């Protein structure tokens, strides 16, 4: 069983310059409808499990290039390369875990469900 990394460990590891994650993925919100999307190496998909995982600095640079191109093409906003839990495609930080799962409220309770 893989060791679960707490978000505080990720932050502490970053400050100390240590790599404590299982890789990185590119994410953002699709500008058209706000859906959280992930780069799979060719296109942007809403499923975090299909995201291309970067394990090297070169792979991370390629993800950042894909983010830059998507932002310049007005395809997405809130672009970021995020850390993953080791041996999983689960985001390491709580904020990103919530974004990967979806809304934290029922859509039928939204004030403007048709937006």
Secondary structure as GFF3:
##gff-version 3
##sequence-region A 1 115
A	DSSP	alpha_helix	7	16	.	.	.	ID=ss1
A	DSSP	beta_strand	24	30	.	.	.	ID=ss2
A	DSSP	beta_strand	36	39	.	.	.	ID=ss3
A	DSSP	beta_strand	44	45	.	.	.	ID=ss4
A	DSSP	three_ten_helix	48	50	.	.	.	ID=ss5
A	DSSP	alpha_helix	57	72	.	.	.	ID=ss6
A	DSSP	beta_strand	76	83	.	.	.	ID=ss7
A	DSSP	alpha_helix	94	101	.	.	.	ID=ss8
A	DSSP	three_ten_helix	107	109	.	.	.	ID=ss9
###
